[in-house]
Amino acid sequence: MTPTDHQSSIINHQSPILLCPGQGAQHIGMGKGWYEKSSVSKQVFDAANALLGFSLTDACFAGPEETINRTDVAQPALYVASVASYKALQAEGKIDRIRAAAGLSLGEFTALHLAGAFDFETGLQLVRLRGQAMQDAAEMSRSGMVALVGADEAQADALCEEALNDPENRGDEVLVPANFNCPGQVVISGSEKACERAMSVADKMGLRATMLAVAGAFHSPLMQPAADRLRKALDEADFSLPTLPVLSNVTGQPHESDVASIKDRLVEQLTSPVRWEQDVRWLLANTPQLARFIELAPGKVLSGLMRRIDKPTKVENHAEPSP
């Protein structure tokens, strides 16, 4: 059965749907419990250390925070921790075959790897380059991101337009919606001055706004230099079609059964908004009521977003191994 066949079929509830975390879920100690409990998890981390040429385990387990929060470290760390937890769950017999997978931003690469689109080494090389390219692009301009609580897509668009329509804007500023995470939670991304004005506009609109501690304006046009570098790496990477539906952050739908299209969407993701709520709603619409959702390590971000998107749906969290 091809991925497009999957799109029109109902997902069997007896096999789990994987949710793979993205940047923001990282923390000191991530993956350590799995590393210490499971020999297969340890093998994943040890292989990553050898491939990367530095100790990812030290960064994950000991920090410091300024290291693990760097985009160029956090992205490979998240990928490895998620894969390590998956391999351990598989070895414990808690996962047999999976029916669908979705990942938030960086997590989309994890989801594609676990769906058979590319091997572990290829995925690690891609996410390392992606993290480096995004870090470098962030350092090219003064930029940031702002979380809006209580906003929908139309309000976020209006807020960005008003913040840019200001005498201080010389015409070269950027401000766009970057993440549609769940009802009432939108993140906008762009030039530093535009983000600062957005805080005032949000207050006028009765929205709560918080400046995020991030390296730069992710999922905005300011990431185009990173997208160009990722495009080159993806063109050279060996891909296969995933064996099950994997949701695209760009479209909010499963990836098409075409390798070139998958690579295109992964490049576009760097400069386009992440439509996580739409991804989850697709899964819910194509899943029996008793479907099993599993969130891989690290953190509990996606479990929390699910409660905001569809409270009755329970997510098994595996940030840490069971006692």
C-alpha positions as CSV (number, residue, x, y, z in Angstrom):
1,M,0.0,0.0,0.0
2,T,1.4,3.4,-1.0
3,P,1.3,6.5,1.3
4,T,-1.5,8.0,-0.9
5,D,-3.5,4.8,-0.4
6,H,-3.1,5.4,3.3
7,Q,-4.5,8.9,3.1
8,S,-7.9,7.6,2.2
9,S,-7.9,4.7,4.6
10,I,-8.8,4.7,8.3
11,I,-5.8,4.1,10.5
12,N,-5.9,0.9,12.5
13,H,-6.3,1.7,16.1
14,Q,-4.3,-1.3,17.3
15,S,-1.0,0.2,16.2
16,P,0.2,3.5,17.6
17,I,0.5,6.9,16.0
18,L,3.9,8.5,16.8
19,L,4.3,12.1,17.8
20,C,7.9,13.4,17.6
21,P,8.9,16.5,19.5
22,G,10.6,19.6,18.0
23,Q,12.8,22.4,19.2
24,G,11.7,23.7,22.6
25,A,11.3,20.3,24.1
26,Q,15.0,20.0,24.8
27,H,16.3,20.0,28.4
28,I,19.3,19.0,30.5
29,G,19.1,15.3,31.2
30,M,17.1,14.5,28.1
31,G,17.4,10.8,27.1
32,K,19.6,9.9,30.1
33,G,16.9,7.6,31.6
34,W,16.6,5.7,28.3
35,Y,20.4,5.6,27.9
36,E,20.9,4.0,31.3
37,K,18.1,1.5,31.1
38,S,18.2,0.3,27.5
39,S,21.2,-1.1,25.7
40,V,19.5,-0.2,22.3
41,S,19.1,3.4,23.4
42,K,22.7,3.5,24.5
43,Q,23.7,2.2,21.0
44,V,21.8,5.0,19.3
45,F,23.5,7.7,21.4
46,D,26.9,6.1,21.0
47,A,26.5,5.9,17.3
48,A,25.5,9.6,17.2
49,N,28.6,10.5,19.2
50,A,30.8,8.7,16.7
51,L,29.1,10.2,13.7
52,L,29.0,13.8,15.0
53,G,32.6,13.7,16.3
54,F,31.6,15.2,19.7
55,S,29.9,13.9,22.8
56,L,26.2,14.6,22.2
57,T,25.5,12.6,25.4
58,D,27.5,15.2,27.5
59,A,25.4,18.0,25.9
60,C,22.1,16.1,26.6
61,F,22.9,14.8,30.0
62,A,25.0,17.6,31.6
63,G,24.3,20.7,29.5
64,P,24.9,23.6,30.2
65,E,21.7,25.1,29.1
66,E,23.3,27.6,26.7
67,T,24.8,24.6,24.9
68,I,21.7,22.3,24.7
69,N,19.5,25.3,23.7
70,R,21.7,26.2,20.7
71,T,19.9,25.4,17.6
72,D,22.8,23.5,16.1
73,V,23.0,21.2,19.2
74,A,19.3,21.0,20.1
75,Q,18.2,19.7,16.7
76,P,20.5,16.6,16.5
77,A,20.0,16.0,20.2
78,L,16.2,15.9,19.8
79,Y,16.4,13.6,16.8
80,V,18.7,11.2,18.7
81,A,16.7,11.2,21.9
82,S,13.5,10.5,20.1
83,V,15.0,7.7,18.0
84,A,16.6,6.2,21.2
85,S,13.3,6.1,23.0
86,Y,11.5,4.6,20.0
87,K,14.1,1.8,19.7
88,A,13.8,1.0,23.4
89,L,10.0,0.9,23.2
90,Q,10.3,-1.4,20.2
91,A,12.8,-3.7,22.0
92,E,10.4,-3.9,25.0
93,G,7.6,-5.0,22.7
94,K,5.5,-1.8,23.4
95,I,5.6,-0.8,19.7
96,D,5.1,-3.3,16.8
97,R,4.3,-1.5,13.6
98,I,3.2,2.1,13.5
99,R,0.3,3.4,11.5
100,A,1.2,7.1,11.1
101,A,3.7,9.6,12.4
102,A,3.9,13.4,12.8
103,G,6.6,15.6,14.1
104,L,6.7,19.3,15.1
105,S,9.1,21.2,12.9
106,L,12.5,19.3,13.5
107,G,10.4,16.3,14.6
108,E,9.2,15.8,11.0
109,F,12.6,14.5,10.2
110,T,12.4,12.0,13.1
111,A,8.9,10.9,11.8
112,L,10.2,10.4,8.3
113,H,13.2,8.4,9.5
114,L,11.0,6.1,11.6
115,A,8.6,5.7,8.6
116,G,11.6,4.4,6.5
117,A,12.2,7.5,4.3
118,F,16.0,7.5,5.2
119,D,18.4,5.7,7.5
120,F,19.5,7.0,10.9
121,E,22.9,8.3,9.7
122,T,21.3,10.3,6.8
123,G,18.7,11.8,9.2
124,L,21.4,12.8,11.7
125,Q,23.5,14.5,9.0
126,L,20.5,16.4,7.7
127,V,19.3,17.6,11.1
128,R,22.8,18.6,12.1
129,L,23.2,20.7,8.9
130,R,19.6,22.1,9.4
131,G,20.4,23.2,12.9
132,Q,23.7,24.8,11.8
133,A,22.1,26.5,8.9
134,M,19.3,27.9,11.0
135,Q,21.7,29.1,13.7
136,D,23.8,30.8,11.1
137,A,20.8,32.4,9.4
138,A,19.6,33.6,12.8
139,E,22.9,35.3,13.4
140,M,22.7,37.2,10.1
141,S,19.9,39.5,11.4
142,R,18.4,40.8,14.6
143,S,15.2,38.9,14.8
144,G,12.9,36.9,17.1
145,M,9.6,35.2,17.8
146,V,6.5,36.2,19.8
147,A,3.9,33.8,21.2
148,L,0.3,35.1,21.0
149,V,-2.2,33.6,23.4
150,G,-5.8,33.9,22.4
151,A,-5.2,34.6,18.7
152,D,-6.5,32.8,15.7
153,E,-5.0,32.9,12.2
154,A,-6.9,35.9,11.0
155,Q,-5.9,37.9,14.1
156,A,-2.3,36.9,13.8
157,D,-2.3,38.0,10.1
158,A,-3.9,41.4,11.1
159,L,-1.5,41.9,13.9
160,C,1.5,41.3,11.7
161,E,0.2,43.7,9.1
162,E,-0.4,46.5,11.6
163,A,3.0,46.0,13.2
164,L,4.6,46.4,9.8
165,N,2.5,49.3,8.8
166,D,4.5,51.7,11.0
167,P,6.6,54.8,10.2
168,E,9.6,53.2,11.8
169,N,9.5,50.4,9.3
170,R,11.9,51.2,6.4
171,G,10.3,48.5,4.2
172,D,12.8,45.8,4.8
173,E,11.3,44.3,8.0
174,V,9.6,40.9,8.1
175,L,6.8,39.6,10.5
176,V,4.7,36.6,9.7
177,P,2.8,33.8,11.5
178,A,5.3,30.9,12.2
179,N,3.4,28.3,14.2
180,F,-0.2,27.3,14.5
181,N,0.2,25.0,17.5
182,C,-3.3,24.7,19.0
183,P,-6.5,26.7,19.4
184,G,-5.6,30.1,20.8
185,Q,-1.8,29.7,20.5
186,V,0.0,31.2,17.5
187,V,3.6,32.2,17.2
188,I,4.8,35.0,15.0
189,S,8.3,35.5,13.7
190,G,10.3,38.3,12.2
191,S,12.6,41.3,12.5
192,E,13.4,42.4,16.1
193,K,11.8,45.8,15.8
194,A,8.7,44.4,14.2
195,C,8.4,41.8,17.1
196,E,8.7,44.6,19.6
197,R,5.9,46.6,17.9
198,A,3.8,43.4,17.8
199,M,3.9,43.3,21.6
200,S,2.1,46.7,21.7
201,V,-0.3,45.8,19.0
202,A,-1.2,42.6,20.8
203,D,-2.0,44.5,23.9
204,K,-4.4,46.8,21.9
205,M,-6.1,43.7,20.5
206,G,-6.5,42.1,23.9
207,L,-4.0,39.3,23.2
208,R,-1.3,38.1,25.6
209,A,2.1,38.3,23.9
210,T,5.4,36.8,25.1
211,M,8.8,37.3,23.5
212,L,10.4,33.8,23.1
213,A,14.0,33.0,24.0
214,V,15.1,31.8,20.6
215,A,18.1,32.4,18.3
216,G,16.1,34.0,15.6
217,A,13.0,34.2,13.3
218,F,12.4,30.6,12.5
219,H,9.8,29.6,9.9
220,S,9.9,33.0,8.3
221,P,11.5,34.4,5.1
222,L,14.6,35.3,7.2
223,M,15.4,31.6,7.1
224,Q,15.9,31.6,3.4
225,P,19.7,31.2,3.6
226,A,19.1,28.1,5.7
227,A,16.5,26.8,3.3
228,D,19.0,27.1,0.4
229,R,21.6,25.1,2.3
230,L,19.1,22.5,3.3
231,R,18.0,22.2,-0.3
232,K,21.5,21.3,-1.4
233,A,21.9,18.7,1.3
234,L,18.5,17.2,0.5
235,D,19.2,17.0,-3.2
236,E,22.2,14.9,-2.4
237,A,20.5,12.7,0.3
238,D,19.3,9.2,-0.4
239,F,15.5,9.1,0.2
240,S,12.8,6.4,-0.1
241,L,9.0,6.8,0.1
242,P,7.8,6.4,3.7
243,T,5.9,3.2,4.3
244,L,3.1,5.0,6.2
245,P,1.5,8.4,6.4
246,V,3.8,11.1,7.7
247,L,2.2,14.5,8.2
248,S,3.7,17.6,6.5
249,N,4.0,20.8,8.7
250,V,3.6,22.9,5.6
251,T,0.3,21.5,4.3
252,G,-1.3,20.0,7.4
253,Q,-1.8,16.8,5.3
254,P,0.2,13.6,4.7
255,H,3.2,13.9,2.4
256,E,2.5,12.9,-1.2
257,S,4.0,9.6,-2.5
258,D,6.8,11.4,-4.3
259,V,10.3,11.8,-3.0
260,A,10.9,15.2,-4.8
261,S,7.7,16.6,-3.2
262,I,8.8,15.4,0.3
263,K,12.1,17.2,-0.1
264,D,10.4,20.3,-1.4
265,R,8.1,20.5,1.7
266,L,11.0,20.0,4.1
267,V,12.8,23.0,2.4
268,E,9.6,25.1,2.5
269,Q,9.1,24.3,6.1
270,L,12.0,26.6,7.1
271,T,10.3,29.7,5.7
272,S,6.6,28.6,6.1
273,P,4.3,28.4,9.2
274,V,4.1,25.1,11.0
275,R,0.5,23.8,10.9
276,W,0.7,21.4,13.8
277,E,-3.0,21.8,14.8
278,Q,-4.0,20.9,11.3
279,D,-1.7,17.9,11.3
280,V,-3.3,16.6,14.5
281,R,-6.8,17.2,13.3
282,W,-6.0,15.2,10.1
283,L,-4.9,12.3,12.4
284,L,-8.0,12.6,14.6
285,A,-10.3,12.6,11.6
286,N,-8.7,9.5,10.1
287,T,-8.3,7.6,13.4
288,P,-10.8,5.4,15.4
289,Q,-11.8,6.8,18.7
290,L,-9.6,4.5,20.7
291,A,-6.4,5.2,18.7
292,R,-3.1,5.0,20.6
293,F,-1.0,8.1,20.4
294,I,2.6,7.9,21.6
295,E,4.8,10.9,22.3
296,L,8.5,10.1,22.1
297,A,11.2,11.6,24.2
298,P,12.0,14.3,25.2
299,G,9.5,16.4,27.1
300,K,5.7,16.6,27.2
301,V,5.1,19.5,24.8
302,L,3.0,17.5,22.3
303,S,0.9,15.9,25.0
304,G,0.1,19.4,26.3
305,L,-0.9,20.6,22.8
306,M,-3.1,17.6,22.3
307,R,-5.1,18.6,25.4
308,R,-5.7,22.0,23.9
309,I,-6.6,20.5,20.5
310,D,-8.8,17.6,21.6
311,K,-8.9,17.0,25.3
312,P,-10.6,13.5,25.2
313,T,-7.6,12.1,23.2
314,K,-5.0,10.7,25.5
315,V,-1.3,10.6,24.6
316,E,1.1,8.2,26.1
317,N,4.3,10.1,27.0
318,H,7.6,8.3,27.0
319,A,10.0,11.1,27.9
320,E,11.3,8.7,30.5
321,P,11.3,4.9,30.7
322,S,8.7,3.1,32.9
323,P,10.0,2.1,36.3
